[in-house]
Amino acid sequence: MGASLHVPYNLSVGAGGETVLVAWNDFDENAATEGPTLAISTDGGKSFGEPAPLGGFDNFVTLATAPVLLTVVARSLACCVLPAAVTRAVGTL
């Protein structure tokens, strides 16, 4: 079995030059790609943390199917729509 080929496609440097984000895809000998992988450095690129795979679309599916989503939406509406409605009602008096 051959080694993976790392193909970087993103290099981001923070405003202070201390935070560096590198993203890449791994290709095996059959050119099958895995999901993107990320590594972050907070010391200007001298050392990087453990590479982590990017969750991709699975993160959105997990969020959309979480039982707490309805609670979060209801609280957001209560904190945004209700005060706006009360302000409008008081303003028309």
C-alpha positions as CSV (number, residue, x, y, z in Angstrom):
1,M,0.0,0.0,0.0
2,G,1.4,3.4,-1.0
3,A,1.7,6.6,1.0
4,S,-0.8,9.3,1.0
5,L,-0.2,12.5,-0.9
6,H,-0.9,15.7,1.0
7,V,-2.3,18.5,-1.3
8,P,-2.6,21.8,0.6
9,Y,-5.3,24.2,-0.7
10,N,-5.6,26.8,1.9
11,L,-3.2,28.8,4.0
12,S,-4.6,31.5,6.2
13,V,-2.6,33.9,8.5
14,G,-4.3,35.9,11.2
15,A,-4.0,39.7,11.4
16,G,-1.2,39.6,14.0
17,G,0.6,36.9,12.0
18,E,0.5,34.5,15.0
19,T,-2.5,32.3,13.9
20,V,-2.0,30.1,10.9
21,L,-4.6,27.7,9.5
22,V,-3.7,25.1,7.0
23,A,-6.2,22.9,5.2
24,W,-5.5,20.0,2.9
25,N,-6.9,16.9,1.2
26,D,-5.3,13.5,1.4
27,F,-5.1,11.4,-1.8
28,D,-4.3,7.7,-1.7
29,E,-2.7,5.7,-4.5
30,N,-6.1,5.4,-6.2
31,A,-6.6,9.2,-6.1
32,A,-9.6,8.7,-3.8
33,T,-9.9,11.7,-1.6
34,E,-10.7,11.8,2.1
35,G,-12.4,14.8,3.6
36,P,-10.5,18.0,4.2
37,T,-8.1,18.1,7.2
38,L,-7.2,21.2,9.2
39,A,-4.3,22.1,11.4
40,I,-3.9,25.3,13.4
41,S,-0.8,27.1,14.8
42,T,-1.0,29.9,17.3
43,D,2.8,30.7,17.3
44,G,3.3,31.9,13.7
45,G,3.6,28.4,12.2
46,K,6.4,27.1,14.4
47,S,4.3,24.3,15.7
48,F,0.9,22.9,14.8
49,G,-1.8,21.1,16.8
50,E,-3.0,17.6,16.0
51,P,-4.7,17.6,12.5
52,A,-8.4,17.3,12.6
53,P,-10.8,16.3,9.9
54,L,-13.4,18.8,8.8
55,G,-16.9,17.5,9.6
56,G,-18.4,19.0,6.4
57,F,-22.1,18.5,5.8
58,D,-22.5,16.1,8.7
59,N,-22.2,19.0,11.1
60,F,-25.3,20.6,9.6
61,V,-27.3,17.3,9.7
62,T,-26.4,16.8,13.3
63,L,-27.4,20.4,14.1
64,A,-30.7,20.1,12.2
65,T,-31.7,16.9,13.9
66,A,-30.7,17.8,17.4
67,P,-33.7,17.7,19.8
68,V,-32.6,21.0,21.4
69,L,-33.0,22.9,18.0
70,L,-36.7,23.6,18.6
71,T,-35.9,25.0,22.1
72,V,-33.2,27.3,20.6
73,V,-35.5,28.5,17.8
74,A,-38.4,29.2,20.3
75,R,-36.1,31.1,22.7
76,S,-34.7,33.1,19.8
77,L,-38.1,34.1,18.6
78,A,-39.2,35.0,22.1
79,C,-36.1,37.2,22.5
80,C,-36.5,38.9,19.1
81,V,-40.1,39.0,18.0
82,L,-41.8,39.5,21.4
83,P,-39.8,42.6,22.4
84,A,-40.3,44.1,18.9
85,A,-44.1,43.4,19.1
86,V,-44.3,45.0,22.6
87,T,-42.3,48.0,21.4
88,R,-44.6,48.5,18.4
89,A,-47.7,48.1,20.6
90,V,-46.5,50.6,23.2
91,G,-45.4,53.0,20.4
92,T,-48.9,53.1,19.0
93,L,-50.6,54.1,22.3
